[in-house]
Structures are given as structure tokens and as C-alpha cells.
């Protein structure tokens, strides 16, 4: 569907969306979070969140929200679509989390009520700034009910009880501020494999684990810098999900979009900067059903859709 929505998500207060997710077990269930970024510094600003149970055809406003639930990221459980995790973000500066902790919020009733979930003595270095839209520190497993959080201080957390508690995993991807992981770091769950996660770490490269960090993460070869990535449908001649990466194959190489159809063993450059526009890329997404289709979210320039004509 290449049509733009004909009406607001809920009403005209629902703008500046910053996160959206679906349930791996019930993909028709969606959750969206955002913020009134036009009045971010105003004491009158309010949190904004909505859910859909029909694949996005209609939306219902979340209730019971605290004002500090501003923007950030959202994830929905694969085994209990009523369990939603929200990691808010900050809007004044990247170090605001040191003095104004917002924590992690979780709902077990589909966004009607919320409670605070404490992470390892109140860690908050997950999403430091609203305007860093590429950052994705939160993920829901697409198969089991786990949730995952990647701190930019080289800490990785797993929740196996619906985000009520979090455990520090024995191993973590090298996500640090020095590699710009606090801006570009992402963690995503594999579409069909439980406990398999991939993580971009900015100039640290791309990493993967098949056991949620119980053993060391593996560096994916051929990627020197990874700013964003996405899983897509397998190529016609492959059993593996296609992986798209925005990054650099070598440290001094130009920023490009690459694709792997063999589980990250080799990479093909499919695009230099999209349409050669001098504009940043905020997000990548790919189609789980249509091989070769990729969506590129441009910073203030809309969305570019790409298809492989050979597929």
C-alpha cells in the first residue's frame, strides 16, 4: 500500500511519532509512542501513545501516562500482546538522564495502566535524546515473551517475566559513546528465531547472538560501521532472511546501503546515498513478505521505497 493516511492517528495531538512495534505472535496488534515535540519544554506537554488491534486500521489512545513518558521507544510481547514496554527519551540534552531519570514503563493491560520497571539499580542510558531517531535500544523477541535493552555503556539486559524484572546478560555488544552507539546503536530480534538478536554499534560494526548474550556476541564480517539495519523476506534462492544495513564496508568508505542474503557471510552494495540526496537517513525497514523491498526513512524528506526488479 503506497497511500498516505487520510486522517490523524487518533487526533491532531498525535504527532512527532518516535517509536512503533508489533507483536511477533499477534502482528495485528501494534503500539505507537510519540511526543509533543513542538512544546517539548512546556509544562503543558503531555505523553502520547496509542494501540491498534486491527493492523493499524483504527487506534485507541493509551491512558494512565505520566508526563515523563516522552517519545522514545516501544515494544510489544510476542506471547502476550497486552504487555507493552515503553522506554521514554529526553529532550533538553544527551546527559539529562543523569539528573532526571525516566526509567522503563510497562503495561500488562494493553496500555490502559502503567508501572515503573527498574533496571539494574536504575540504569537510564538507553535512549538519551529525542532527536536521535536512529537509536533503538529496546526490542521484543519475535517468538518468546522476552524483552531486551541495550545500554550505551556496554550493558545488555534481558527480561523473561514481562518486563517486571531485568537481568544483566553475561555478554554485550560493544555499544559505547565513543563509537557513536548512543546515536546509531540498534538491537533487533530475528523474525523467526527465539533469542537471536543483532545489534548495530555505530563505528563498532554489526554483532549477533543466538542465545541472548549468554555467550559472546559475534562480529559480523564485512561491516566496519553500522548505523541502522532491517530484516526482510528471504531472497528467492535463499533460506535466510535478507539483512539490510546502512553503514560502511570499510572505515573510510562512503556511507551506503548493503544487503546480505546469506546470513551475513557476504554483502552487496545496493545503493549509494538514496537518490543522491544530501539528507540523513533515520530508519530502515524491510518487507517480511515481499523479497527485495526496503523502506528508507529520510530525515525530514519522507520515505524512499526500493524494490529489486530481479526478485
C-alpha positions in Angstrom: 0.0 0.0 0.0 1.6 3.3 -1.2 -1.1 5.6 0.1 -0.6 8.1 2.9 -3.1 8.0 5.8 -6.2 10.1 5.3 -6.7 11.0 8.9 -4.6 11.6 12.1 -3.6 8.5 14.1 -6.1 9.4 16.9 -6.4 13.2 16.6 -4.3 16.1 15.7 -2.4 15.9 19.0 -0.7 12.7 17.9 2.3 14.0 16.0 6.1 13.5 16.3 5.9 9.7 16.5 9.2 8.2 17.7 8.5 4.5 18.1 6.2 1.8 16.8 6.2 -2.0 17.2 4.0 -5.1 16.6 3.5 -8.3 18.5 5.5 -11.2 16.9 2.8 -13.7 17.9 -0.1 -11.4 17.0 1.1 -9.0 14.3 -2.2 -7.2 14.0 -1.5 -5.7 17.5 0.5 -2.5 17.2 1.7 0.1 19.7 2.8 3.7 18.8 4.5 6.3 21.0 5.4 9.9 20.4 5.7 13.3 21.9 4.5 16.9 21.5 7.9 17.9 20.2 6.7 21.4 19.3 6.1 22.2 23.0 8.8 19.9 24.5 9.9 22.4 27.1 6.4 23.5 28.1 5.0 22.3 31.4 1.7 21.7 29.5 3.1 19.0 27.3 1.6 15.5 27.6 2.7 12.0 26.8 1.2 10.4 23.6 0.7 6.7 23.0 -1.8 4.6 21.0 -2.5 1.0 20.3 -4.3 -0.8 17.4 -5.7 -4.3 17.4 -6.6 -4.4 13.7 -3.3 -3.9 12.0 -3.4 -0.1 12.1 -6.9 0.5 10.7 -8.1 2.1 13.9 -6.2 3.3 17.0 -7.1 3.8 20.7 -5.3 6.3 22.9 -3.2 4.9 25.8 -4.3 6.0 29.3 -2.6 6.4 32.6 0.5 8.0 31.1 3.0 10.1 33.2 4.4 13.3 31.7 7.9 11.9 31.6 6.8 9.2 29.2 8.1 11.4 26.3 8.8 9.9 22.9 11.4 7.1 23.0 10.7 3.5 22.0 8.0 0.9 22.4 7.9 -2.9 22.2 5.1 -5.5 22.3 5.3 -9.0 23.7 5.1 -11.9 21.2 3.3 -14.2 23.7 1.0 -11.6 25.5 0.0 -8.8 23.2 -1.3 -6.9 26.2 2.2 -6.5 27.6 3.8 -3.3 26.3 7.2 -1.8 27.3 8.0 1.9 26.8 11.4 3.4 27.2 11.0 7.2 27.1 13.7 9.6 26.0 15.0 13.1 26.8 14.7 16.4 25.0 17.0 19.0 26.6 20.4 17.4 26.2 22.1 14.0 26.0 23.1 14.0 29.6 19.7 14.8 31.1 19.3 11.2 32.0 21.9 11.7 34.8 19.7 14.1 36.7 16.1 13.3 35.5 15.7 9.6 35.3 12.5 8.5 33.5 13.0 4.7 33.8 11.2 2.0 31.9 7.4 1.8 31.9 5.4 -1.4 31.4 1.7 -2.1 30.8 0.1 -5.5 31.2 -3.3 -4.4 30.1 -2.7 -3.1 26.6 -1.8 0.4 27.5 -4.6 1.2 30.0 -2.3 1.4 33.1 1.4 1.6 33.6 4.0 0.7 36.3 7.7 1.5 36.6 10.2 -1.2 35.9 13.6 -0.8 37.5 16.7 -1.8 35.5 19.9 -2.8 37.5 19.7 -0.1 40.2 18.1 2.4 37.8 20.1 2.5 34.7 18.9 5.1 32.2 21.4 5.3 29.4 19.2 3.7 26.8 17.8 6.5 24.7 19.5 9.8 25.5 17.8 12.3 23.2 14.5 12.5 21.4 16.1 13.8 18.2 18.3 10.8 17.7 15.6 8.8 15.9 18.1 6.2 14.6 18.7 4.8 18.2 16.8 1.6 19.1 17.8 0.3 22.5 14.7 -1.8 23.1 13.4 -4.9 21.4 10.8 -7.6 21.9 11.7 -11.2 21.0 9.5 -12.2 18.0 9.0 -15.7 19.2 9.1 -15.9 23.0 8.0 -13.3 25.6 11.4 -11.8 26.3 12.3 -8.2 26.1 15.8 -6.7 25.6 17.6 -3.5 26.4 21.0 -2.3 25.2 22.7 0.4 27.2 25.3 2.6 25.5 27.6 1.8 28.5 28.2 -1.8 27.3 25.5 -3.4 29.3 22.8 -5.7 27.9 19.6 -6.7 29.8 17.1 -9.4 29.3 13.6 -9.7 30.9 11.9 -13.1 30.9 8.9 -12.1 33.0 7.0 -9.5 31.0 9.5 -6.6 31.9 8.8 -6.9 35.6 12.4 -7.5 36.3 15.6 -7.3 34.2 18.8 -9.4 34.3 22.2 -8.2 33.2 23.4 -10.7 30.4 26.9 -12.1 30.7 27.9 -10.6 27.4 27.0 -7.5 25.5 27.8 -5.9 22.1 30.4 -3.1 22.3 27.9 -0.3 22.4 29.7 2.9 23.7 29.5 6.6 23.3 33.0 6.7 21.7 31.7 4.6 18.7 28.5 6.8 18.4 26.4 3.8 19.5 24.4 6.2 21.7 23.2 7.8 18.5 23.1 4.9 16.0 23.1 1.8 18.1 20.2 -0.6 17.5 19.2 -4.0 18.8 16.6 -6.1 16.9 15.2 -9.6 17.3 15.3 -12.1 14.4 11.9 -12.5 12.8 11.6 -16.3 13.4 14.5 -17.4 15.8 14.0 -17.0 19.5 16.9 -15.5 21.5 18.6 -14.5 18.2 19.5 -10.8 18.3 21.5 -8.5 16.0 23.0 -5.1 17.1 24.4 -2.2 15.2 27.0 -0.3 17.3 27.9 2.7 15.0 31.6 2.6 14.2 31.9 -0.6 16.3 30.3 -2.6 13.5 27.5 -5.2 13.5 27.1 -8.0 16.0 24.8 -11.0 16.6 24.0 -13.6 19.3 21.9 -16.7 19.2 21.4 -17.0 22.9 20.5 -13.5 24.1 24.0 -12.7 25.3 24.6 -15.9 27.3 27.8 -16.4 25.3 29.9 -13.8 23.5 28.4 -11.8 20.7 29.9 -12.5 17.2 31.2 -9.7 15.0 29.6 -9.8 11.5 32.3 -9.6 8.9 32.3 -7.0 6.1 30.7 -4.2 8.1 33.0 -1.6 9.6 30.2 0.8 10.6 26.5 0.0 11.1 24.1 2.9 11.7 20.8 1.1 11.1 19.6 -2.3 9.8 16.5 -4.3 9.0 15.3 -7.8 8.3 13.4 -8.6 5.2 11.9 -11.6 3.3 14.4 -14.2 2.1 15.6 -13.9 -1.5 14.1 -16.4 -3.9 17.2 -18.6 -3.8 17.9 -18.3 -0.1 16.6 -19.8 3.2 17.9 -16.9 5.2 16.1 -13.6 5.9 17.6 -10.8 3.9 19.5 -8.3 6.1 19.8 -4.6 5.0 22.4 -2.3 6.6 23.1 1.4 6.4 26.8 1.8 7.0 30.3 1.4 5.6 32.0 -1.8 4.5 35.4 -0.2 5.3 36.2 2.6 7.8 37.0 5.2 5.1 34.3 4.1 2.6 31.3 6.2 1.7 28.0 5.6 3.6 25.9 3.1 1.6 23.1 0.6 2.0 24.2 -3.0 1.8 22.3 -6.3 1.6 23.1 -9.9 2.6 21.1 -12.9 1.5 23.4 -15.5 3.1 23.0 -14.7 6.8 25.7 -12.0 6.9 28.5 -14.0 5.3 28.8 -11.6 2.3 27.4 -8.2 1.4 26.4 -6.4 -1.7 26.1 -2.6 -2.0 22.6 -1.9 -3.4 22.5 1.9 -3.0 24.8 4.8 -2.6 23.2 7.6 -0.7 19.5 7.1 -1.6 18.6 9.2 -4.7 21.9 11.1 -4.0 20.1 13.4 -1.7 22.2 15.4 0.8 20.0 14.3 3.7 20.3 11.9 6.6 18.7 8.5 7.0 16.7 8.0 10.2 15.4 4.5 9.7 15.4 1.3 7.6 12.6 -1.2 7.4 12.0 -4.1 5.0 9.1 -6.2 4.0 8.7 -9.6 5.6 6.6 -10.9 2.7 8.0 -9.2 -0.4 11.6 -10.1 -1.2 13.8 -7.2 -2.0 11.6 -4.4 -0.8 13.2 -1.9 1.5 11.9 1.4 3.1 14.3 4.2 3.8 13.2 6.9 6.2 14.9 10.2 5.4 15.4 13.0 8.0 12.7 15.4 7.0 12.5 14.1 3.4 9.8 11.5 3.6 10.3 7.8 2.7 12.0 6.2 -0.2 10.8 2.7 -1.3 13.1 0.4 -3.1 12.4 -2.9 -4.9 14.8 -5.3 -6.6 13.5 -5.8 -10.1 15.1 -9.2 -10.4 13.0 -10.5 -7.4 
